[in-house]
Amino acid sequence: MPEQPPHPNEEPRWLTPAELETWQRFSLMLHKLPTALEAQLQQDSGLRYAEYYVLAGLSDQPEHRMRMSELAILANSEQSRLSHMMSRLERRGFVRREPDPTNGRYTHAILTDAGLAHLVEAAPGHVARVRALVYDVLDPAELDSLRSAAEKISESIDRCEQRSDPGKNTAPQPQQRDAAS
């Protein structure tokens, strides 16, 4: 189990030079990767990275629909921000919203046929960029290490969020994606 944060009177555990270099490179990659992916998506399909991720998430769901509250968790987005994004996607005909038929207090986001077609058209270029930036530069052992590290870091984030807000939902585990993801 990782150490708990220091008490206010304890000296912080500063990063070693090697840890600091790792952190700086990791932080830079966290900034650069979504920017590079978004540039390709914008150029090739007029989609923002988050919009592509939402469309791909909906494409993975039964009947291409899910509750907005669940989609907000999947997209790691606040409800209001997701609502603005959905409005943009609705204007383009890629999604629609309608009341949940089993509980009218909820709203479903639904991927339209036009949205699915646009996603399928955008996917090959996106996957090619992901391959070029990540998979083609790492060997199988490095990819295994990356996956393991990503899982551990995500679980640590989820634990910290649960401690700070026990009622908060954390992001669902990624599902096996089809070619459009």
C-alpha positions in Angstrom: 0.0 0.0 0.0 1.4 3.4 -1.0 2.3 5.8 1.8 -0.3 8.2 3.1 0.3 12.0 2.5 2.6 13.6 5.1 1.1 15.3 8.0 1.3 19.1 7.9 4.3 19.2 10.3 6.3 16.5 8.4 8.9 17.3 5.8 7.7 16.4 2.3 9.4 13.5 0.5 11.0 15.5 -2.3 11.6 13.7 -5.6 15.1 12.4 -6.3 16.8 13.8 -9.4 15.9 10.6 -11.3 12.3 10.7 -10.1 12.1 14.4 -11.0 13.4 13.7 -14.6 10.8 10.9 -14.9 8.0 13.1 -13.7 9.0 15.9 -16.0 9.1 13.6 -19.0 5.8 12.0 -18.0 4.1 15.4 -17.5 5.3 16.6 -20.9 4.0 13.5 -22.6 0.7 13.9 -20.8 0.4 17.3 -22.4 1.8 16.5 -25.8 0.0 13.3 -26.6 -3.6 14.6 -26.4 -2.6 17.7 -28.4 -1.0 15.6 -31.1 -4.0 13.3 -31.3 -6.4 16.3 -31.4 -4.4 18.0 -34.2 -4.8 14.9 -36.4 -8.5 14.5 -35.5 -9.2 18.2 -36.2 -7.4 18.1 -39.5 -8.9 14.9 -40.7 -12.4 14.8 -39.3 -13.1 18.2 -37.6 -13.4 16.5 -34.2 -11.9 17.4 -30.9 -10.1 14.7 -29.0 -12.8 14.6 -26.3 -15.6 14.5 -28.9 -14.0 11.5 -30.6 -13.7 9.8 -27.2 -17.4 10.4 -26.4 -18.5 9.2 -29.8 -16.3 6.1 -29.5 -17.6 5.5 -26.0 -21.2 5.6 -27.2 -20.3 3.3 -30.1 -19.3 0.7 -27.6 -22.6 0.7 -25.7 -25.7 -1.4 -26.4 -27.9 0.5 -28.9 -25.2 3.2 -28.9 -26.7 4.9 -25.9 -25.9 5.7 -22.3 -27.0 8.0 -19.6 -25.4 11.4 -19.7 -24.3 11.0 -16.1 -22.4 7.8 -17.0 -21.0 9.3 -20.1 -19.7 12.2 -18.0 -17.8 9.7 -15.9 -16.5 7.9 -19.0 -15.4 11.2 -20.5 -14.0 12.5 -17.2 -16.1 15.6 -17.7 -18.3 17.7 -15.6 -22.0 17.4 -16.5 -22.2 21.1 -17.7 -19.1 20.8 -19.9 -20.4 17.5 -21.4 -23.8 19.1 -22.1 -22.1 21.9 -24.1 -20.1 19.3 -26.0 -23.3 17.3 -26.7 -25.0 20.5 -28.0 -22.1 20.9 -30.5 -22.4 17.3 -31.6 -26.2 17.5 -31.8 -25.9 20.5 -34.2 -23.7 18.3 -36.4 -26.2 15.5 -36.3 -23.8 13.1 -34.6 -25.8 12.5 -31.4 -29.2 13.2 -29.9 -30.5 13.3 -26.4 -33.8 11.9 -25.1 -35.3 11.0 -21.7 -34.4 7.6 -20.3 -37.4 5.5 -21.0 -37.1 3.6 -17.7 -36.5 6.7 -15.5 -37.4 10.2 -16.9 -35.1 11.9 -14.4 -32.2 10.8 -16.5 -31.2 11.7 -20.1 -29.7 9.3 -22.6 -27.0 10.3 -25.1 -27.5 8.4 -28.3 -25.0 8.1 -31.2 -26.9 8.7 -34.5 -26.2 6.8 -37.7 -24.5 9.9 -39.0 -22.3 10.1 -35.9 -21.4 6.4 -36.2 -20.5 6.9 -39.9 -18.4 9.9 -39.0 -16.6 8.0 -36.3 -16.0 5.0 -38.6 -14.5 7.4 -41.2 -12.3 9.2 -38.5 -11.1 6.0 -36.9 -8.4 4.8 -39.4 -6.5 8.1 -39.2 -6.8 8.2 -35.4 -5.6 4.7 -35.0 -2.7 5.3 -37.4 -1.7 8.3 -35.3 -2.0 6.3 -32.0 0.2 3.6 -33.6 2.8 6.1 -34.9 3.0 7.9 -31.6 2.8 5.0 -29.1 2.8 1.5 -30.4 5.4 1.8 -33.1 8.0 3.3 -30.7 7.6 0.8 -27.9 8.5 -2.9 -27.9 6.1 -5.5 -26.5 7.8 -5.4 -23.0 7.6 -1.6 -22.9 3.9 -1.8 -23.9 3.3 -4.3 -21.1 5.1 -2.0 -18.6 3.1 1.0 -19.9 -0.2 -0.8 -19.5 0.7 -2.0 -16.0 1.9 1.5 -14.9 -1.3 3.1 -16.4 -3.5 0.6 -14.4 -1.6 1.2 -11.2 -1.7 5.0 -11.5 -5.4 5.0 -12.5 -6.2 2.8 -9.5 -4.2 5.1 -7.2 -6.2 8.1 -8.6 -9.5 6.3 -8.0 -8.5 5.5 -4.4 -7.5 9.1 -3.7 -10.7 10.4 -5.2 -12.8 7.9 -3.1 -11.0 9.0 0.1 -11.6 12.7 -0.7 -15.2 12.2 -1.9 -16.6 8.8 -0.8 -19.8 9.4 -2.8 -18.0 10.2 -6.1 -18.1 7.7 -9.0 -14.9 6.9 -10.6 -14.4 6.3 -14.3 -15.4 2.9 -15.5 -12.8 0.4 -16.7 -12.1 0.6 -20.4 -13.9 -1.9 -22.5 -12.6 -3.9 -25.4 -12.9 -1.5 -28.3 -13.8 -2.2 -31.9 -11.9 -0.8 -34.8 -13.6 2.6 -34.5 -12.1 3.3 -31.1 
